[in-house]
Amino acid sequence: MKQKITTNLHLGKTFEDVYTSFIVSKTSLGISASTINNYKYHLRTIGRYLDITMPFDDLSKSDLEKML
């Protein structure tokens, strides 16, 4: 059975909060330090093109397209 992807859990949270929670989750699973550093690098890179402090509710397709 396919897993349904939902974003409702992230409403009211910022991109940075959700991504940081993702990193904490992966760290607790024992992912290598190199991979964790890679995740953090990606967050910093995304932050150059997108306001990662904006709530997910405010994130639009246009915002994502500007990032590309």
Stockholm file with secondary structure:
# STOCKHOLM 1.0

chainA/1-68         MKQKITTNLHLGKTFEDVYTSFIVSKTSLGISASTINNYKYHLRTIGRYLDITMPFDDLSKSDLEKML
#=GR chainA/1-68 SS CCCCCCCGGGTTSBHHHHHHHHHHHHHHTTCCHHHHHHHHHHHHHHHHHSCTTSBGGGCCHHHHHHHC
#=GC SS_cons        CCCCCCCGGGTTSBHHHHHHHHHHHHHHTTCCHHHHHHHHHHHHHHHHHSCTTSBGGGCCHHHHHHHC
//
